[in-house]
């Protein structure tokens, strides 16, 4: 794994979903995802929590209690960035300049406000 330039890392939903994967075909990705999460100071956004939660409910059949415990652990272990007007403005600028999707632009805007490396 390549060394990142600082210790903080904004982690996208894909990394979390690999970390929670039980698919044997994704074993190497699961190991790398868990290693990243374990070794870095993690920053996420409320959007990432929402995306991970939705996928774990649908695809991994987490029950509501397990999901709520996971959400609590996200807030207790990691820095969570909530949306604000500055983030929405940055996302708007990203969309108009780079033709990104609404959701991708919000992830990038949150990550840029966190001043962290980005893991996707």
VMD Tcl script that builds the backbone (N, CA, C; Angstrom):
set m [mol new atoms 360]
animate dup $m
set s [atomselect $m all]
$s set {name element resname resid chain x y z} {
  {N N UNK 1 A 0.845 -1.176 0.000}
  {CA C UNK 1 A 0.000 0.000 0.000}
  {C C UNK 1 A 0.888 1.236 0.000}
  {N N UNK 2 A 0.588 2.193 -0.836}
  {CA C UNK 2 A 1.378 3.407 -0.946}
  {C C UNK 2 A 1.168 4.275 0.288}
  {N N UNK 3 A 2.254 4.837 0.799}
  {CA C UNK 3 A 2.170 5.723 1.961}
  {C C UNK 3 A 1.489 7.025 1.565}
  {N N UNK 4 A 0.509 7.447 2.340}
  {CA C UNK 4 A -0.202 8.684 2.065}
  {C C UNK 4 A 0.549 9.849 2.696}
  {N N UNK 5 A 0.362 11.050 2.144}
  {CA C UNK 5 A 1.163 12.197 2.561}
  {C C UNK 5 A 0.848 12.699 3.965}
  {N N UNK 6 A -0.333 12.494 4.470}
  {CA C UNK 6 A -0.593 12.820 5.869}
  {C C UNK 6 A -1.408 11.708 6.493}
  {N N UNK 7 A -1.634 11.822 7.766}
  {CA C UNK 7 A -2.228 10.714 8.505}
  {C C UNK 7 A -3.753 10.643 8.369}
  {N N UNK 8 A -4.403 11.731 7.978}
  {CA C UNK 8 A -5.857 11.740 7.838}
  {C C UNK 8 A -6.264 11.293 6.443}
  {N N UNK 9 A -7.356 10.548 6.387}
  {CA C UNK 9 A -7.834 10.048 5.099}
  {C C UNK 9 A -9.358 10.115 5.060}
  {N N UNK 10 A -9.894 10.779 4.044}
  {CA C UNK 10 A -11.332 10.797 3.814}
  {C C UNK 10 A -11.681 9.511 3.071}
  {N N UNK 11 A -12.527 8.689 3.679}
  {CA C UNK 11 A -12.808 7.357 3.133}
  {C C UNK 11 A -14.194 7.329 2.497}
  {N N UNK 12 A -14.233 6.989 1.213}
  {CA C UNK 12 A -15.472 6.901 0.446}
  {C C UNK 12 A -16.224 5.613 0.803}
  {N N UNK 13 A -17.469 5.559 0.421}
  {CA C UNK 13 A -18.324 4.412 0.756}
  {C C UNK 13 A -17.798 3.096 0.186}
  {N N UNK 14 A -17.156 3.130 -0.974}
  {CA C UNK 14 A -16.640 1.886 -1.567}
  {C C UNK 14 A -15.649 1.183 -0.646}
  {N N UNK 15 A -14.787 1.958 0.006}
  {CA C UNK 15 A -13.808 1.380 0.929}
  {C C UNK 15 A -14.527 0.693 2.086}
  {N N UNK 16 A -15.525 1.363 2.640}
  {CA C UNK 16 A -16.281 0.770 3.748}
  {C C UNK 16 A -16.985 -0.510 3.311}
  {N N UNK 17 A -17.569 -0.491 2.129}
  {CA C UNK 17 A -18.297 -1.675 1.662}
  {C C UNK 17 A -17.352 -2.842 1.419}
  {N N UNK 18 A -16.143 -2.577 0.927}
  {CA C UNK 18 A -15.151 -3.656 0.817}
  {C C UNK 18 A -14.762 -4.164 2.201}
  {N N UNK 19 A -14.625 -3.262 3.159}
  {CA C UNK 19 A -14.247 -3.670 4.518}
  {C C UNK 19 A -15.298 -4.588 5.139}
  {N N UNK 20 A -16.557 -4.374 4.807}
  {CA C UNK 20 A -17.643 -5.192 5.352}
  {C C UNK 20 A -17.990 -6.393 4.478}
  {N N UNK 21 A -17.367 -6.513 3.341}
  {CA C UNK 21 A -17.697 -7.580 2.394}
  {C C UNK 21 A -17.360 -8.958 2.959}
  {N N UNK 22 A -18.221 -9.906 2.657}
  {CA C UNK 22 A -17.963 -11.311 3.011}
  {C C UNK 22 A -17.737 -12.152 1.756}
  {N N UNK 23 A -17.688 -11.494 0.611}
  {CA C UNK 23 A -17.478 -12.170 -0.667}
  {C C UNK 23 A -16.017 -12.609 -0.775}
  {N N UNK 24 A -15.796 -13.894 -0.936}
  {CA C UNK 24 A -14.433 -14.442 -1.025}
  {C C UNK 24 A -13.652 -13.833 -2.189}
  {N N UNK 25 A -14.347 -13.463 -3.258}
  {CA C UNK 25 A -13.680 -12.870 -4.424}
  {C C UNK 25 A -13.125 -11.478 -4.126}
  {N N UNK 26 A -13.591 -10.868 -3.052}
  {CA C UNK 26 A -13.144 -9.524 -2.687}
  {C C UNK 26 A -12.226 -9.534 -1.466}
  {N N UNK 27 A -11.666 -10.690 -1.152}
  {CA C UNK 27 A -10.844 -10.839 0.050}
  {C C UNK 27 A -9.664 -9.868 0.076}
  {N N UNK 28 A -8.943 -9.735 -1.022}
  {CA C UNK 28 A -7.778 -8.833 -1.033}
  {C C UNK 28 A -8.217 -7.376 -0.852}
  {N N UNK 29 A -9.350 -7.005 -1.436}
  {CA C UNK 29 A -9.863 -5.644 -1.273}
  {C C UNK 29 A -10.317 -5.408 0.164}
  {N N UNK 30 A -10.927 -6.431 0.768}
  {CA C UNK 30 A -11.371 -6.325 2.160}
  {C C UNK 30 A -10.178 -6.095 3.081}
  {N N UNK 31 A -9.110 -6.839 2.866}
  {CA C UNK 31 A -7.908 -6.714 3.694}
  {C C UNK 31 A -7.310 -5.313 3.559}
  {N N UNK 32 A -7.187 -4.830 2.322}
  {CA C UNK 32 A -6.639 -3.487 2.101}
  {C C UNK 32 A -7.524 -2.403 2.712}
  {N N UNK 33 A -8.828 -2.552 2.566}
  {CA C UNK 33 A -9.756 -1.567 3.128}
  {C C UNK 33 A -9.637 -1.525 4.646}
  {N N UNK 34 A -9.601 -2.688 5.270}
  {CA C UNK 34 A -9.478 -2.739 6.732}
  {C C UNK 34 A -8.142 -2.174 7.197}
  {N N UNK 35 A -7.101 -2.437 6.437}
  {CA C UNK 35 A -5.778 -1.908 6.781}
  {C C UNK 35 A -5.787 -0.379 6.736}
  {N N UNK 36 A -6.369 0.183 5.689}
  {CA C UNK 36 A -6.455 1.636 5.564}
  {C C UNK 36 A -7.226 2.232 6.738}
  {N N UNK 37 A -8.383 1.655 7.041}
  {CA C UNK 37 A -9.231 2.166 8.114}
  {C C UNK 37 A -8.519 2.070 9.465}
  {N N UNK 38 A -7.784 1.005 9.661}
  {CA C UNK 38 A -7.094 0.787 10.936}
  {C C UNK 38 A -5.899 1.720 11.114}
  {N N UNK 39 A -5.184 2.009 10.043}
  {CA C UNK 39 A -3.917 2.728 10.140}
  {C C UNK 39 A -4.033 4.241 10.030}
  {N N UNK 40 A -5.141 4.744 9.606}
  {CA C UNK 40 A -5.261 6.180 9.363}
  {C C UNK 40 A -6.292 6.809 10.289}
  {N N UNK 41 A -6.171 8.124 10.443}
  {CA C UNK 41 A -7.188 8.909 11.123}
  {C C UNK 41 A -8.278 9.168 10.082}
  {N N UNK 42 A -9.441 8.591 10.293}
  {CA C UNK 42 A -10.480 8.556 9.261}
  {C C UNK 42 A -11.438 9.734 9.380}
  {N N UNK 43 A -11.767 10.280 8.216}
  {CA C UNK 43 A -12.774 11.326 8.101}
  {C C UNK 43 A -13.820 10.826 7.111}
  {N N UNK 44 A -15.093 10.997 7.478}
  {CA C UNK 44 A -16.197 10.618 6.596}
  {C C UNK 44 A -17.234 11.737 6.619}
  {N N UNK 45 A -18.183 11.649 5.734}
  {CA C UNK 45 A -19.280 12.623 5.732}
  {C C UNK 45 A -20.583 11.897 6.053}
  {N N UNK 46 A -21.592 12.684 6.353}
  {CA C UNK 46 A -22.905 12.088 6.598}
  {C C UNK 46 A -23.398 11.347 5.359}
  {N N UNK 47 A -23.029 11.833 4.183}
  {CA C UNK 47 A -23.409 11.137 2.943}
  {C C UNK 47 A -22.800 9.740 2.893}
  {N N UNK 48 A -21.550 9.599 3.295}
  {CA C UNK 48 A -20.892 8.288 3.295}
  {C C UNK 48 A -21.618 7.356 4.258}
  {N N UNK 49 A -21.964 7.862 5.429}
  {CA C UNK 49 A -22.712 7.046 6.393}
  {C C UNK 49 A -24.032 6.597 5.781}
  {N N UNK 50 A -24.722 7.500 5.098}
  {CA C UNK 50 A -26.001 7.153 4.460}
  {C C UNK 50 A -25.827 6.082 3.387}
  {N N UNK 51 A -24.826 6.245 2.525}
  {CA C UNK 51 A -24.601 5.281 1.439}
  {C C UNK 51 A -24.239 3.901 1.984}
  {N N UNK 52 A -23.339 3.876 2.958}
  {CA C UNK 52 A -22.932 2.597 3.554}
  {C C UNK 52 A -24.124 1.945 4.243}
  {N N UNK 53 A -24.880 2.719 4.988}
  {CA C UNK 53 A -26.046 2.185 5.698}
  {C C UNK 53 A -27.056 1.577 4.737}
  {N N UNK 54 A -27.366 2.291 3.689}
  {CA C UNK 54 A -28.332 1.804 2.701}
  {C C UNK 54 A -27.874 0.486 2.086}
  {N N UNK 55 A -26.599 0.423 1.697}
  {CA C UNK 55 A -26.070 -0.802 1.085}
  {C C UNK 55 A -26.022 -1.968 2.064}
  {N N UNK 56 A -25.665 -1.702 3.305}
  {CA C UNK 56 A -25.600 -2.787 4.288}
  {C C UNK 56 A -26.989 -3.318 4.626}
  {N N UNK 57 A -27.980 -2.450 4.633}
  {CA C UNK 57 A -29.353 -2.913 4.857}
  {C C UNK 57 A -29.834 -3.786 3.706}
  {N N UNK 58 A -29.576 -3.355 2.477}
  {CA C UNK 58 A -30.074 -4.071 1.301}
  {C C UNK 58 A -29.277 -5.329 0.985}
  {N N UNK 59 A -27.966 -5.174 0.869}
  {CA C UNK 59 A -27.138 -6.264 0.348}
  {C C UNK 59 A -26.597 -7.198 1.419}
  {N N UNK 60 A -26.340 -6.666 2.594}
  {CA C UNK 60 A -25.744 -7.488 3.653}
  {C C UNK 60 A -26.750 -7.870 4.729}
  {N N UNK 61 A -27.975 -7.410 4.555}
  {CA C UNK 61 A -29.085 -7.790 5.429}
  {C C UNK 61 A -28.823 -7.480 6.904}
  {N N UNK 62 A -28.158 -6.358 7.181}
  {CA C UNK 62 A -28.007 -5.917 8.560}
  {C C UNK 62 A -29.383 -5.594 9.110}
  {N N UNK 63 A -29.601 -5.893 10.369}
  {CA C UNK 63 A -30.874 -5.488 10.963}
  {C C UNK 63 A -30.728 -4.064 11.508}
  {N N UNK 64 A -31.831 -3.475 11.905}
  {CA C UNK 64 A -31.836 -2.069 12.323}
  {C C UNK 64 A -30.945 -1.823 13.540}
  {N N UNK 65 A -30.945 -2.738 14.481}
  {CA C UNK 65 A -30.119 -2.565 15.679}
  {C C UNK 65 A -28.635 -2.582 15.312}
  {N N UNK 66 A -28.230 -3.524 14.474}
  {CA C UNK 66 A -26.831 -3.586 14.034}
  {C C UNK 66 A -26.448 -2.313 13.284}
  {N N UNK 67 A -27.352 -1.859 12.434}
  {CA C UNK 67 A -27.076 -0.655 11.660}
  {C C UNK 67 A -26.914 0.552 12.577}
  {N N UNK 68 A -27.811 0.697 13.540}
  {CA C UNK 68 A -27.707 1.839 14.447}
  {C C UNK 68 A -26.409 1.783 15.247}
  {N N UNK 69 A -26.014 0.597 15.684}
  {CA C UNK 69 A -24.745 0.452 16.406}
  {C C UNK 69 A -23.566 0.853 15.520}
  {N N UNK 70 A -23.625 0.507 14.249}
  {CA C UNK 70 A -22.573 0.894 13.316}
  {C C UNK 70 A -22.522 2.415 13.163}
  {N N UNK 71 A -23.672 3.033 13.023}
  {CA C UNK 71 A -23.725 4.493 12.884}
  {C C UNK 71 A -23.154 5.168 14.126}
  {N N UNK 72 A -23.517 4.670 15.292}
  {CA C UNK 72 A -22.967 5.206 16.541}
  {C C UNK 72 A -21.446 5.065 16.548}
  {N N UNK 73 A -20.949 3.920 16.086}
  {CA C UNK 73 A -19.495 3.712 16.066}
  {C C UNK 73 A -18.805 4.661 15.081}
  {N N UNK 74 A -19.444 4.956 13.948}
  {CA C UNK 74 A -18.873 5.931 13.016}
  {C C UNK 74 A -18.680 7.281 13.719}
  {N N UNK 75 A -19.722 7.717 14.425}
  {CA C UNK 75 A -19.645 9.016 15.096}
  {C C UNK 75 A -18.678 9.012 16.278}
  {N N UNK 76 A -18.513 7.890 16.929}
  {CA C UNK 76 A -17.616 7.856 18.089}
  {C C UNK 76 A -16.154 7.657 17.703}
  {N N UNK 77 A -15.890 6.993 16.577}
  {CA C UNK 77 A -14.512 6.673 16.195}
  {C C UNK 77 A -13.900 7.638 15.184}
  {N N UNK 78 A -14.726 8.278 14.371}
  {CA C UNK 78 A -14.212 9.030 13.234}
  {C C UNK 78 A -14.739 10.458 13.227}
  {N N UNK 79 A -14.024 11.316 12.538}
  {CA C UNK 79 A -14.508 12.678 12.334}
  {C C UNK 79 A -15.570 12.629 11.238}
  {N N UNK 80 A -16.758 13.168 11.522}
  {CA C UNK 80 A -17.863 13.159 10.564}
  {C C UNK 80 A -18.149 14.598 10.130}
  {N N UNK 81 A -18.105 14.814 8.829}
  {CA C UNK 81 A -18.383 16.137 8.268}
  {C C UNK 81 A -19.842 16.188 7.831}
  {N N UNK 82 A -20.553 17.194 8.340}
  {CA C UNK 82 A -21.942 17.427 7.932}
  {C C UNK 82 A -21.968 18.493 6.848}
  {N N UNK 83 A -22.986 18.436 6.017}
  {CA C UNK 83 A -23.120 19.424 4.951}
  {C C UNK 83 A -23.376 20.813 5.536}
  {N N UNK 84 A -22.855 21.815 4.841}
  {CA C UNK 84 A -23.158 23.206 5.150}
  {C C UNK 84 A -23.168 23.973 3.827}
  {N N UNK 85 A -23.472 25.238 3.887}
  {CA C UNK 85 A -23.597 26.023 2.656}
  {C C UNK 85 A -22.288 26.080 1.875}
  {N N UNK 86 A -21.161 26.176 2.566}
  {CA C UNK 86 A -19.867 26.209 1.872}
  {C C UNK 86 A -19.622 24.924 1.081}
  {N N UNK 87 A -19.996 23.801 1.651}
  {CA C UNK 87 A -19.820 22.518 0.960}
  {C C UNK 87 A -20.739 22.440 -0.257}
  {N N UNK 88 A -21.986 22.876 -0.101}
  {CA C UNK 88 A -22.894 22.873 -1.250}
  {C C UNK 88 A -22.398 23.806 -2.358}
  {N N UNK 89 A -21.833 24.942 -1.984}
  {CA C UNK 89 A -21.292 25.862 -2.990}
  {C C UNK 89 A -20.089 25.247 -3.700}
  {N N UNK 90 A -19.217 24.616 -2.943}
  {CA C UNK 90 A -18.062 23.948 -3.547}
  {C C UNK 90 A -18.514 22.831 -4.484}
  {N N UNK 91 A -19.515 22.062 -4.071}
  {CA C UNK 91 A -20.044 20.983 -4.913}
  {C C UNK 91 A -20.640 21.551 -6.200}
  {N N UNK 92 A -21.361 22.642 -6.075}
  {CA C UNK 92 A -21.921 23.312 -7.258}
  {C C UNK 92 A -20.803 23.703 -8.230}
  {N N UNK 93 A -19.749 24.307 -7.696}
  {CA C UNK 93 A -18.620 24.716 -8.545}
  {C C UNK 93 A -17.961 23.511 -9.214}
  {N N UNK 94 A -17.812 22.427 -8.489}
  {CA C UNK 94 A -17.235 21.203 -9.062}
  {C C UNK 94 A -18.107 20.652 -10.187}
  {N N UNK 95 A -19.425 20.659 -9.969}
  {CA C UNK 95 A -20.343 20.148 -10.999}
  {C C UNK 95 A -20.285 20.989 -12.264}
  {N N UNK 96 A -20.279 22.306 -12.100}
  {CA C UNK 96 A -20.294 23.159 -13.287}
  {C C UNK 96 A -18.953 23.154 -14.011}
  {N N UNK 97 A -17.870 23.002 -13.271}
  {CA C UNK 97 A -16.547 23.009 -13.901}
  {C C UNK 97 A -16.171 21.650 -14.484}
  {N N UNK 98 A -16.509 20.565 -13.779}
  {CA C UNK 98 A -16.029 19.240 -14.188}
  {C C UNK 98 A -17.139 18.283 -14.622}
  {N N UNK 99 A -18.389 18.731 -14.603}
  {CA C UNK 99 A -19.528 17.918 -15.036}
  {C C UNK 99 A -19.656 16.632 -14.208}
  {N N UNK 100 A -19.490 16.762 -12.910}
  {CA C UNK 100 A -19.632 15.625 -11.999}
  {C C UNK 100 A -21.097 15.436 -11.630}
  {N N UNK 101 A -21.405 14.263 -11.110}
  {CA C UNK 101 A -22.760 14.032 -10.611}
  {C C UNK 101 A -22.959 14.824 -9.315}
  {N N UNK 102 A -24.204 15.003 -8.943}
  {CA C UNK 102 A -24.536 15.716 -7.707}
  {C C UNK 102 A -23.853 15.057 -6.513}
  {N N UNK 103 A -24.007 13.735 -6.404}
  {CA C UNK 103 A -23.477 13.013 -5.235}
  {C C UNK 103 A -21.957 12.979 -5.221}
  {N N UNK 104 A -21.339 12.746 -6.364}
  {CA C UNK 104 A -19.869 12.738 -6.419}
  {C C UNK 104 A -19.294 14.105 -6.057}
  {N N UNK 105 A -19.944 15.151 -6.519}
  {CA C UNK 105 A -19.440 16.494 -6.206}
  {C C UNK 105 A -19.530 16.776 -4.707}
  {N N UNK 106 A -20.556 16.268 -4.043}
  {CA C UNK 106 A -20.662 16.458 -2.594}
  {C C UNK 106 A -19.574 15.696 -1.845}
  {N N UNK 107 A -19.275 14.486 -2.278}
  {CA C UNK 107 A -18.202 13.713 -1.641}
  {C C UNK 107 A -16.877 14.454 -1.786}
  {N N UNK 108 A -16.589 14.927 -2.988}
  {CA C UNK 108 A -15.323 15.620 -3.234}
  {C C UNK 108 A -15.263 16.929 -2.448}
  {N N UNK 109 A -16.367 17.648 -2.396}
  {CA C UNK 109 A -16.394 18.902 -1.632}
  {C C UNK 109 A -16.143 18.642 -0.147}
  {N N UNK 110 A -16.782 17.626 0.405}
  {CA C UNK 110 A -16.554 17.282 1.817}
  {C C UNK 110 A -15.103 16.883 2.047}
  {N N UNK 111 A -14.572 16.090 1.152}
  {CA C UNK 111 A -13.179 15.652 1.285}
  {C C UNK 111 A -12.231 16.844 1.213}
  {N N UNK 112 A -12.503 17.776 0.317}
  {CA C UNK 112 A -11.609 18.932 0.201}
  {C C UNK 112 A -11.682 19.815 1.445}
  {N N UNK 113 A -12.855 19.907 2.064}
  {CA C UNK 113 A -12.981 20.678 3.297}
  {C C UNK 113 A -12.295 19.986 4.471}
  {N N UNK 114 A -12.120 18.687 4.374}
  {CA C UNK 114 A -11.474 17.946 5.465}
  {C C UNK 114 A -9.958 18.073 5.415}
  {N N UNK 115 A -9.409 18.493 4.286}
  {CA C UNK 115 A -7.962 18.624 4.083}
  {C C UNK 115 A -7.239 17.302 4.334}
  {N N UNK 116 A -7.847 16.225 3.903}
  {CA C UNK 116 A -7.274 14.888 4.097}
  {C C UNK 116 A -6.973 14.255 2.746}
  {N N UNK 117 A -6.239 13.162 2.787}
  {CA C UNK 117 A -6.096 12.330 1.597}
  {C C UNK 117 A -7.454 11.698 1.319}
  {N N UNK 118 A -7.679 11.284 0.085}
  {CA C UNK 118 A -8.965 10.705 -0.288}
  {C C UNK 118 A -8.778 9.247 -0.664}
  {N N UNK 119 A -9.556 8.364 -0.016}
  {CA C UNK 119 A -9.549 6.945 -0.358}
  {C C UNK 119 A -10.868 6.570 -0.996}
  {N N UNK 120 A -10.815 6.053 -2.243}
  {CA C UNK 120 A -12.049 5.663 -2.934}
  {C C UNK 120 A -11.978 4.224 -3.379}
}
mol reanalyze $m
mol bondsrecalc $m
mol representation Tube
mol addrep $m
